[in-house]
Amino acid sequence: MNLREIIIAVRSKIEYVTASAKPHKEDIINGSDIFNADFEVLICDYVDAINEVKTLKSYRKKQIIIYLAMGYTQDEIADKLHILQSNVSRHISWLKRFFE
């Protein structure tokens, strides 16, 4: 997986967890099966992404991937991690090369 695929997989998992935190009335009434094929693909992609991220030794790089998946900009990530934006950019460039 490349960095973009990893970010998309993690973001999809975050969005799914956020959306499914409260069951929808329609799902309860209709007895919808939450565990459908889309859910299975989402989980498989997420597991693949996490396995890729586990190969990293740098906790900082793992943090940056999560913040990117959450939609933070480089400036926002820099503020969160108390580092310069140029350092965030350097980490992202390294991650792109590492995962390609």
N, C-alpha and C positions, 0 to 999 in steps of 0.2 A: 504494500500500500504506500502511496505517496502522502505527503503531509496534508494535502487538500482532502484526500479521501478519509484520512484519520480525523481531521477536524469535522468533516461532514458527519461521520459516524458518531462521534462523541456528541455533536450538536443535536443530532436526531434523537439520541438517547435522552439528553437533557430535556428536549421539547416533549418527548413522549412521557417522561416522568412528570413533568409539569402539567401536561394536559390530562393525564390519567390520575392525578392526585385525588380528584373527586369524581366518582362515577356519574355519568350523565343519566338523567331520568329515562331518556329514550332507550338507553342500553339496558337498564334494569327492567323496564316494561317489556321490551322486545326480546329480552334474554340474549342479547348479542354476545357472541363469543369474542372476548378480548384477544385471545391467543389465535389470531389468524395468520395467514401467510406473510402479510406485511410486517407483523410483529416479529415473526421468526427471522425474516431478513434483517430487520433492524437489530435484533439481538446478535445475530451472527456477525454482522458488520461491526457492531460495537465490540464484541469479543475479539475479533481480528485486530481492531484498532488498539485495544488495550494491550494485546500481546505485542504489538509493534512498539507501543510506548514503553512497555516494560524493558525493552532492550536498551533504553537510555539510562545512563548512570547519573546524569545531572538532574537533580530535583528541580532546579530552576527552569530547565528546558521543558520538563513535564508540566510545570505551572503555566508556562507560556502557552503550551498546546491547549490546556483547559480554558484559559482566558480567551484565546482565539476562538475556541468552539463556542464560548458563551457570547461572542460577538463584540468583545472589547477591541478598541483600536490600540495601536502601538503606544500612543501617548497614555492611554488609560492603563494599559498593562505596566508601563514604566512607573506610573504613579502608585499602582497597587504594590509593586515589588520594590519600590524605592530605588530604582535604577534609572539610568539615562535612556531616553528613547532610542538612541543610537545603539545601545547595548541590546535592547529588545530586537531591533532590526538585525543586528549581527546574529543573535540567537536564531531568529526566523530563517535567515539565509542559510545558516548551518543546518537547521532542521530540514529545509527543502533539499539540500544536497544529500543529507544522510538518508532520507526516505525515498530518494529517486533511484 
